[in-house]
Amino acid sequence: MCWPLGDPCSTPCPVLIQNLSAGGIGLRASYRFDPGTYLFVDLRRPNEDTPRTYVVRVVYQRRSPKTGGWMIGCAFTNALGDDDVRAFLTSDSSIQI
């Protein structure tokens, strides 16, 4: 899930993670977020019940011709640590949002 920072009335938007690195995350969403927008993104590490909330800044967005949704490239405001990246990217786990 993600939602714009500073908009307490917004409804969280479900997203799918396309890619992830220490510096950024690629999301697929049905809603368009403009470049420069700050978002909260909830990510759940494998074997954890409670998601962690990260702040990202939208770098780009483009329409996906296949799905009709939006591809959104974001930069983390604070880079993920090596342990977090490894936990999210291990082959026997999946990122839950």
C-alpha positions as CSV (number, residue, x, y, z in Angstrom):
1,M,0.0,0.0,0.0
2,C,1.1,3.6,-0.6
3,W,-0.4,7.0,0.0
4,P,0.7,10.6,-0.4
5,L,2.6,12.2,2.5
6,G,0.7,15.1,4.0
7,D,-2.8,14.0,2.8
8,P,-4.6,12.5,5.8
9,C,-7.8,12.1,3.7
10,S,-6.3,10.0,1.0
11,T,-7.1,6.3,0.7
12,P,-4.2,4.0,0.6
13,C,-3.5,2.7,-3.0
14,P,-2.6,-1.0,-3.5
15,V,0.6,-1.4,-5.4
16,L,2.8,-4.2,-6.8
17,I,6.5,-4.0,-6.5
18,Q,8.3,-4.4,-9.8
19,N,11.9,-3.9,-8.5
20,L,13.8,-2.9,-5.4
21,S,17.2,-1.7,-4.6
22,A,18.8,0.1,-1.6
23,G,18.1,3.5,-3.3
24,G,14.7,3.0,-4.8
25,I,11.7,1.0,-5.6
26,G,9.6,0.5,-8.8
27,L,5.8,0.2,-8.2
28,R,2.9,-0.7,-10.4
29,A,-0.3,1.1,-9.4
30,S,-3.8,1.9,-10.7
31,Y,-3.4,5.5,-9.6
32,R,-0.9,8.1,-11.0
33,F,1.4,10.0,-8.7
34,D,3.3,12.9,-10.2
35,P,7.1,13.2,-10.0
36,G,8.2,15.1,-6.9
37,T,5.3,13.6,-4.8
38,Y,6.4,12.0,-1.5
39,L,4.6,8.8,-0.6
40,F,4.5,6.5,2.4
41,V,5.0,2.9,1.3
42,D,4.3,-0.1,3.6
43,L,6.6,-3.1,3.1
44,R,6.5,-6.3,5.1
45,R,9.7,-8.3,5.6
46,P,9.3,-12.0,5.4
47,N,8.4,-13.6,8.8
48,E,7.2,-10.2,10.2
49,D,3.6,-9.5,11.1
50,T,3.8,-5.7,11.0
51,P,4.8,-3.8,7.9
52,R,7.4,-1.1,8.0
53,T,6.6,2.3,6.5
54,Y,9.1,4.0,4.3
55,V,9.1,7.4,2.7
56,V,9.8,7.6,-1.0
57,R,9.9,10.4,-3.6
58,V,8.3,9.8,-7.0
59,V,11.0,10.2,-9.7
60,Y,9.0,9.3,-12.8
61,Q,5.7,7.8,-13.8
62,R,4.5,6.4,-17.1
63,R,1.4,4.7,-18.3
64,S,1.6,0.9,-18.8
65,P,0.0,0.0,-22.2
66,K,-0.4,-3.6,-21.1
67,T,-2.3,-3.1,-17.9
68,G,-3.6,0.5,-18.3
69,G,-2.1,1.2,-14.8
70,W,1.0,3.3,-14.0
71,M,4.6,2.4,-13.5
72,I,6.1,4.6,-10.8
73,G,9.8,4.9,-10.1
74,C,10.6,6.1,-6.6
75,A,13.7,7.0,-4.6
76,F,13.9,6.2,-0.9
77,T,14.4,9.3,1.2
78,N,16.7,7.1,3.4
79,A,18.4,4.3,1.6
80,L,17.6,0.7,2.7
81,G,20.4,-1.1,4.7
82,D,22.1,-4.1,3.3
83,D,20.1,-6.4,5.7
84,D,16.8,-5.0,4.5
85,V,17.7,-5.4,0.9
86,R,18.8,-9.0,1.4
87,A,15.7,-9.8,3.4
88,F,13.4,-8.5,0.7
89,L,15.3,-10.1,-2.2
90,T,16.0,-13.6,-0.9
91,S,14.9,-16.2,-3.3
92,D,12.7,-18.0,-0.8
93,S,10.8,-15.0,0.3
94,S,8.4,-12.5,-1.2
95,I,7.8,-8.8,-0.5
96,Q,4.4,-8.2,0.9
97,I,2.8,-4.8,0.8
